[in-house]
Amino acid sequence: MRKIIFLALLAGSVSSAVAAERLHELSVEEQDRLESSVRSSLKDPESAKFSRITAIKGEAELITACGQVNAKNSLGGYAGDMPFAVFLMSPDDVAMLGDTGMMQETVEKICSSVHDVMP
C-alpha cells in the first residue's frame, strides 16, 4: 500500500513538472539499471524485449523513462507489449509495470508527461 501511495505522489509530481524537464539519452549504465528494474517484476526476466524507450531528466536530476516490454508469461508465451515507467533515483530505482487497470492508468499518466516533452 505504501508503494502505491508513493507512486501516485510521484506520478503527480512528474506530470506537474513537465516544463522543467528535458529529453535525456540514457547511458549504457542507466539503460542497464532500467532493464534490471523492469526485469525484477517479470515472471521470466530473461525473456524481456524492450522497445520505444524515452527518457527525460528533471530539475532534481530525476530520470523518468517510459517504454514497452514484452516478456513470457506463466504459460511460456509472450504476453504482448506492456507499458512501463522507471524512475532512476540512486541508489534505489523504482519500476512500475502497467499490468493491471490501476497501474496501467498510472503508467500512462506518467508516460504522457514524458511524451509531452518530445519535440
N, CA, C and O of each residue as an XYZ file, in Angstrom:
476
protein
N       0.820     -1.191      0.000
C       0.000      0.000      0.000
C       0.866      1.258      0.000
O       0.559      2.226     -0.696
N       1.953      1.243      0.784
C       2.845      2.405      0.813
C       3.429      2.688     -0.564
O       3.562      3.838     -0.983
N       3.777      1.591     -1.263
C       4.375      1.750     -2.585
C       3.384      2.403     -3.550
O       3.772      3.254     -4.350
N       2.108      2.012     -3.480
C       1.100      2.602     -4.364
C       0.923      4.082     -4.060
O       0.827      4.896     -4.978
N       0.879      4.439     -2.774
C       0.744      5.849     -2.401
C       1.955      6.638     -2.875
O       1.807      7.725     -3.434
N       3.170      6.093     -2.655
C       4.385      6.757     -3.103
C       4.372      6.965     -4.613
O       4.709      8.044     -5.101
N       3.982      5.931     -5.346
C       3.971      6.022     -6.802
C       2.931      7.014     -7.288
O       3.166      7.722     -8.268
N       1.781      7.080     -6.622
C       0.760      8.055     -7.001
C       1.265      9.471     -6.777
O       1.044     10.346     -7.614
N       1.939      9.706     -5.663
C       2.511     11.029     -5.399
C       3.596     11.366     -6.416
O       3.670     12.490     -6.913
N       4.429     10.387     -6.717
C       5.489     10.593     -7.694
C       4.905     10.870     -9.072
O       5.417     11.719     -9.802
N       3.854     10.173     -9.429
C       3.189     10.387    -10.719
C       2.658     11.811    -10.804
O       2.787     12.466    -11.839
N       2.070     12.283     -9.733
C       1.551     13.653     -9.714
C       2.653     14.680     -9.846
O       2.485     15.679    -10.546
N       3.777     14.454     -9.188
C       4.873     15.417     -9.279
C       5.517     15.389    -10.652
O       5.963     16.425    -11.144
N       5.575     14.223    -11.278
C       6.142     14.129    -12.626
C       5.254     14.868    -13.614
O       5.753     15.631    -14.441
N       3.951     14.655    -13.539
C       3.058     15.276    -14.516
C       2.953     16.774    -14.337
O       2.632     17.477    -15.295
N       3.216     17.297    -13.132
C       3.098     18.734    -12.920
C       4.391     19.482    -13.206
O       4.394     20.713    -13.213
N       5.481     18.776    -13.440
C       6.770     19.435    -13.629
C       7.297     19.306    -15.047
O       8.507     19.377    -15.259
N       6.434     19.122    -16.004
C       6.863     18.876    -17.383
C       7.718     20.008    -17.936
O       8.690     19.749    -18.647
N       7.387     21.234    -17.632
C       8.095     22.376    -18.216
C       9.578     22.388    -17.850
O      10.397     22.889    -18.621
N       9.932     21.848    -16.693
C      11.316     21.880    -16.235
C      12.113     20.679    -16.724
O      13.295     20.560    -16.400
N      11.514     19.806    -17.477
C      12.173     18.589    -17.884
C      12.681     18.674    -19.312
O      12.174     19.450    -20.123
N      13.679     17.873    -19.603
C      14.248     17.846    -20.947
C      14.540     16.407    -21.339
O      14.779     15.555    -20.483
N      14.518     16.148    -22.630
C      14.833     14.806    -23.119
C      16.220     14.394    -22.648
O      17.124     15.222    -22.540
N      16.373     13.129    -22.375
C      17.642     12.616    -21.859
C      17.978     11.316    -22.578
O      17.153     10.405    -22.649
N      19.168     11.237    -23.100
C      19.627      9.992    -23.718
C      20.264      9.132    -22.627
O      21.223      9.545    -21.975
N      19.722      7.945    -22.442
C      20.215      7.065    -21.387
C      21.619      6.563    -21.694
O      21.923      6.177    -22.823
N      22.467      6.573    -20.677
C      23.795      5.971    -20.806
C      23.630      4.452    -20.759
O      22.551      3.950    -20.447
N      24.684      3.738    -21.066
C      24.646      2.274    -21.002
C      24.325      1.837    -19.575
O      23.538      0.913    -19.371
N      24.925      2.491    -18.595
C      24.691      2.133    -17.191
C      23.235      2.407    -16.803
O      22.622      1.594    -16.111
N      22.675      3.535    -17.237
C      21.271      3.859    -16.947
C      20.327      2.871    -17.632
O      19.327      2.458    -17.044
N      20.641      2.492    -18.869
C      19.833      1.506    -19.597
C      19.848      0.161    -18.865
O      18.818     -0.505    -18.757
N      21.022     -0.232    -18.364
C      21.135     -1.486    -17.609
C      20.306     -1.423    -16.330
O      19.632     -2.392    -15.979
N      20.350     -0.291    -15.633
C      19.563     -0.131    -14.405
C      18.069     -0.196    -14.715
O      17.308     -0.836    -13.989
N      17.649      0.471    -15.802
C      16.246      0.460    -16.208
C      15.795     -0.976    -16.469
O      14.782     -1.422    -15.931
N      16.544     -1.687    -17.288
C      16.175     -3.059    -17.638
C      16.164     -3.971    -16.415
O      15.286     -4.825    -16.289
N      17.117     -3.802    -15.525
C      17.165     -4.604    -14.308
C      15.944     -4.342    -13.430
O      15.373     -5.275    -12.864
N      15.544     -3.079    -13.316
C      14.368     -2.723    -12.509
C      13.104     -3.351    -13.068
O      12.287     -3.885    -12.318
N      12.940     -3.290    -14.385
C      11.744     -3.859    -15.004
C      11.779     -5.383    -14.916
O      10.774     -6.007    -14.576
N      12.921     -5.981    -15.219
C      13.043     -7.446    -15.192
C      12.689     -8.019    -13.814
O      12.152     -9.123    -13.719
N      12.990     -7.271    -12.754
C      12.735     -7.787    -11.399
C      11.246     -7.997    -11.128
O      10.887     -8.681    -10.170
N      10.378     -7.419    -11.956
C       8.930     -7.569    -11.777
C       8.309     -8.595    -12.721
O       7.098     -8.813    -12.686
N       9.118     -9.222    -13.555
C       8.587    -10.143    -14.564
C       8.680    -11.601    -14.127
O       9.548    -11.963    -13.333
N       7.788    -12.429    -14.648
C       7.804    -13.866    -14.353
C       9.002    -14.545    -15.013
O       9.588    -15.462    -14.437
N       9.372    -14.100    -16.226
C      10.513    -14.663    -16.952
C      11.418    -13.501    -17.374
O      11.361    -13.050    -18.518
N      12.249    -13.022    -16.449
C      13.066    -11.827    -16.703
C      13.968    -11.918    -17.933
O      14.194    -10.923    -18.622
N      14.478    -13.114    -18.198
C      15.419    -13.270    -19.314
C      14.741    -13.145    -20.679
O      15.415    -12.926    -21.685
N      13.428    -13.282    -20.722
C      12.719    -13.212    -21.999
C      12.341    -11.780    -22.400
O      11.789    -11.569    -23.480
N      12.627    -10.815    -21.555
C      12.185     -9.431    -21.781
C      12.774     -8.838    -23.054
O      13.974     -8.922    -23.313
N      11.881     -8.231    -23.845
C      12.267     -7.495    -25.049
C      11.752     -6.074    -24.877
O      10.547     -5.857    -24.744
N      12.664     -5.103    -24.881
C      12.317     -3.712    -24.628
C      12.181     -2.936    -25.931
O      12.891     -3.203    -26.901
N      11.256     -1.966    -25.946
C      11.088     -1.120    -27.130
C      10.548      0.243    -26.719
O      10.060      0.434    -25.605
N      10.652      1.179    -27.651
C      10.099      2.535    -27.522
C      10.446      3.219    -26.204
O       9.571      3.773    -25.538
N      11.708      3.183    -25.831
C      12.136      3.795    -24.572
C      12.447      5.270    -24.810
O      13.208      5.629    -25.708
N      11.840      6.109    -23.983
C      12.066      7.555    -23.997
C      12.344      7.983    -22.567
O      11.712      7.483    -21.637
N      13.279      8.902    -22.382
C      13.610      9.349    -21.028
C      13.697     10.866    -20.971
O      14.041     11.534    -21.946
N      13.372     11.383    -19.791
C      13.536     12.810    -19.515
C      14.277     12.958    -18.198
O      14.255     12.065    -17.351
N      14.939     14.108    -18.039
C      15.626     14.404    -16.781
C      15.021     15.676    -16.225
O      14.897     16.676    -16.933
N      14.644     15.639    -14.949
C      14.013     16.773    -14.285
C      15.012     17.607    -13.512
O      16.217     17.357    -13.547
N      14.490     18.603    -12.812
C      15.317     19.544    -12.052
C      16.209     18.867    -11.027
O      17.378     19.227    -10.892
N      15.682     17.902    -10.311
C      16.438     17.246     -9.241
C      17.263     16.075     -9.768
O      17.625     15.174     -9.011
N      17.560     16.090    -11.072
C      18.324     15.013    -11.715
C      17.587     13.683    -11.688
O      18.196     12.634    -11.896
N      16.288     13.714    -11.437
C      15.472     12.511    -11.506
C      15.263     12.160    -12.973
O      14.813     12.998    -13.755
N      15.582     10.945    -13.343
C      15.377     10.485    -14.713
C      14.126      9.620    -14.724
O      14.014      8.657    -13.965
N      13.194      9.974    -15.588
C      11.972      9.201    -15.768
C      12.011      8.609    -17.162
O      12.144      9.334    -18.148
N      11.897      7.296    -17.245
C      11.934      6.619    -18.540
C      10.662      5.811    -18.729
O      10.161      5.190    -17.792
N      10.149      5.825    -19.945
C       8.952      5.066    -20.295
C       9.239      4.236    -21.532
O      10.093      4.578    -22.350
N       8.515      3.148    -21.650
C       8.668      2.304    -22.814
C       7.708      1.135    -22.769
O       6.709      1.151    -22.049
N       8.029      0.129    -23.548
C       7.225     -1.090    -23.633
C       8.140     -2.279    -23.376
O       9.317     -2.264    -23.736
N       7.580     -3.313    -22.747
C       8.313     -4.560    -22.561
C       7.388     -5.716    -22.928
O       6.206     -5.719    -22.585
N       7.945     -6.686    -23.623
C       7.222     -7.908    -23.965
C       8.019     -9.053    -23.351
O       9.211     -9.207    -23.615
N       7.348     -9.851    -22.531
C       8.034    -10.955    -21.862
C       7.100    -12.158    -21.784
O       5.887    -12.042    -21.957
N       7.694    -13.299    -21.523
C       6.898    -14.519    -21.418
C       6.108    -14.547    -20.112
O       6.577    -14.083    -19.073
N       4.905    -15.099    -20.191
C       4.058    -15.247    -19.014
C       4.239    -16.632    -18.400
O       5.139    -17.373    -18.794
N       3.394    -16.979    -17.445
C       3.495    -18.271    -16.753
C       3.330    -19.465    -17.685
O       3.835    -20.553    -17.409
N       2.621    -19.255    -18.787
C       2.382    -20.356    -19.731
C       3.507    -20.508    -20.751
O       3.491    -21.430    -21.567
N       4.490    -19.596    -20.704
C       5.630    -19.686    -21.608
C       5.471    -18.948    -22.919
O       6.360    -19.000    -23.769
N       4.347    -18.256    -23.101
C       4.135    -17.475    -24.320
C       4.354    -15.992    -24.061
O       4.201    -15.521    -22.934
N       4.708    -15.266    -25.098
C       4.868    -13.824    -24.944
C       3.499    -13.181    -24.718
O       2.533    -13.497    -25.413
N       3.429    -12.284    -23.747
C       2.160    -11.686    -23.313
C       1.773    -10.467    -24.136
O       0.629    -10.020    -24.052
N       2.677     -9.919    -24.920
C       2.406     -8.696    -25.670
C       3.007     -7.494    -24.961
O       3.344     -7.559    -23.779
N       3.137     -6.407    -25.687
C       3.755     -5.205    -25.123
C       2.980     -4.690    -23.921
O       1.754     -4.583    -23.944
N       3.724     -4.377    -22.880
C       3.159     -3.826    -21.658
C       3.904     -2.519    -21.367
O       5.134     -2.495    -21.396
N       3.173     -1.433    -21.087
C       3.856     -0.172    -20.793
C       4.562     -0.238    -19.438
O       4.131     -0.944    -18.526
N       5.658      0.516    -19.332
C       6.336      0.632    -18.043
C       6.851      2.049    -17.870
O       7.049      2.783    -18.838
N       7.061      2.410    -16.627
C       7.719      3.659    -16.265
C       8.758      3.310    -15.216
O       8.500      2.506    -14.320
N       9.931      3.912    -15.328
C      11.005      3.682    -14.364
C      11.520      5.039    -13.912
O      11.755      5.937    -14.720
N      11.690      5.164    -12.602
C      12.300      6.357    -12.025
C      13.700      5.958    -11.595
O      13.866      5.151    -10.680
N      14.713      6.522    -12.255
C      16.103      6.219    -11.918
C      16.541      7.214    -10.847
O      16.783      8.389    -11.124
N      16.635      6.712     -9.619
C      16.988      7.526     -8.460
C      18.022      6.753     -7.666
O      17.686      5.767     -7.008
N      19.269      7.180     -7.714
C      20.302      6.457     -6.972
C      20.030      6.610     -5.489
O      19.664      7.701     -5.051
N      20.194      5.571     -4.708
C      20.635      4.235     -5.078
C      19.492      3.302     -5.457
O      19.745      2.209     -5.963
N      18.233      3.701     -5.226
C      17.109      2.801     -5.482
C      16.285      3.277     -6.660
O      15.765      4.393     -6.653
N      16.165      2.430     -7.673
C      15.328      2.729     -8.826
C      13.947      2.129     -8.585
O      13.815      1.112     -7.904
N      12.930      2.760     -9.143
C      11.560      2.285     -8.965
C      10.965      2.009    -10.343
O      10.938      2.893    -11.200
N      10.493      0.794    -10.554
C       9.852      0.428    -11.818
C       8.377      0.175    -11.581
O       7.986     -0.390    -10.560
N       7.559      0.602    -12.540
C       6.124      0.359    -12.499
C       5.723     -0.275    -13.819
O       6.052      0.234    -14.890
N       5.010     -1.392    -13.732
C       4.500     -2.043    -14.933
C       3.007     -1.774    -15.039
O       2.293     -1.812    -14.037
N       2.540     -1.505    -16.238
C       1.117     -1.292    -16.464
C       0.407     -2.610    -16.682
O      -0.222     -2.825    -17.718
N       0.512     -3.503    -15.692
C      -0.033     -4.849    -15.852
C      -1.429     -5.026    -15.266
O      -2.025     -6.092    -15.422
N      -1.954     -4.027    -14.607
C      -3.330     -4.074    -14.108
C      -3.994     -2.748    -14.452
O      -3.314     -1.792    -14.824
N      -5.292     -2.683    -14.332
C      -6.020     -1.469    -14.703
C      -5.518     -0.218    -14.025
O      -5.228      0.774    -14.694
N      -5.408     -0.242    -12.688
C      -4.970      0.943    -11.954
C      -3.527      1.300    -12.285
O      -3.205      2.470    -12.488
N      -2.662      0.295    -12.338
C      -1.257      0.561    -12.649
C      -1.094      1.033    -14.083
O      -0.243      1.877    -14.361
N      -1.893      0.504    -14.993
C      -1.802      0.935    -16.378
C      -2.184      2.412    -16.494
O      -1.532      3.161    -17.222
N      -3.219      2.832    -15.791
C      -3.617      4.246    -15.808
C      -2.510      5.125    -15.254
O      -2.233      6.191    -15.804
N      -1.875      4.694    -14.176
C      -0.794      5.473    -13.566
C       0.395      5.572    -14.514
O       0.951      6.653    -14.708
N       0.784      4.445    -15.102
C       1.912      4.443    -16.041
C       1.589      5.326    -17.246
O       2.444      6.089    -17.694
N       0.382      5.234    -17.770
C       0.002      6.054    -18.917
C       0.038      7.540    -18.576
O       0.440      8.350    -19.411
N      -0.371      7.909    -17.374
C      -0.322      9.316    -16.964
C       1.122      9.806    -16.895
O       1.444     10.885    -17.392
N       1.979      9.013    -16.282
C       3.395      9.381    -16.184
C       4.001      9.499    -17.579
O       4.694     10.469    -17.886
N       3.736      8.511    -18.409
C       4.350      8.481    -19.736
C       3.783      9.550    -20.659
O       4.476      9.986    -21.578
N       2.557      9.981    -20.448
C       2.034     11.086    -21.269
C       2.825     12.354    -20.967
O       3.043     13.177    -21.856
N       3.254     12.514    -19.725
C       4.099     13.668    -19.364
C       5.461     13.569    -20.030
O       6.010     14.568    -20.496
N       6.003     12.358    -20.072
C       7.302     12.161    -20.732
C       7.171     12.479    -22.214
O       8.032     13.159    -22.772
N       6.125     12.007    -22.855
C       5.943     12.224    -24.294
C       5.591     13.673    -24.615
O       5.815     14.112    -25.743
N       5.044     14.434    -23.657
C       4.771     15.855    -23.873
C       6.041     16.654    -24.092
O       6.011     17.701    -24.738
N       7.164     16.170    -23.560
C       8.439     16.876    -23.673
C       9.079     16.658    -25.041
O       9.908     17.456    -25.479
N       8.690     15.575    -25.713
C       9.304     15.247    -27.007
C       8.982     16.327    -28.032
O       7.889     16.892    -28.034
N       9.961     16.608    -28.911
C       9.715     17.642    -29.945
C       8.694     17.202    -30.966
O       8.382     17.953    -31.891
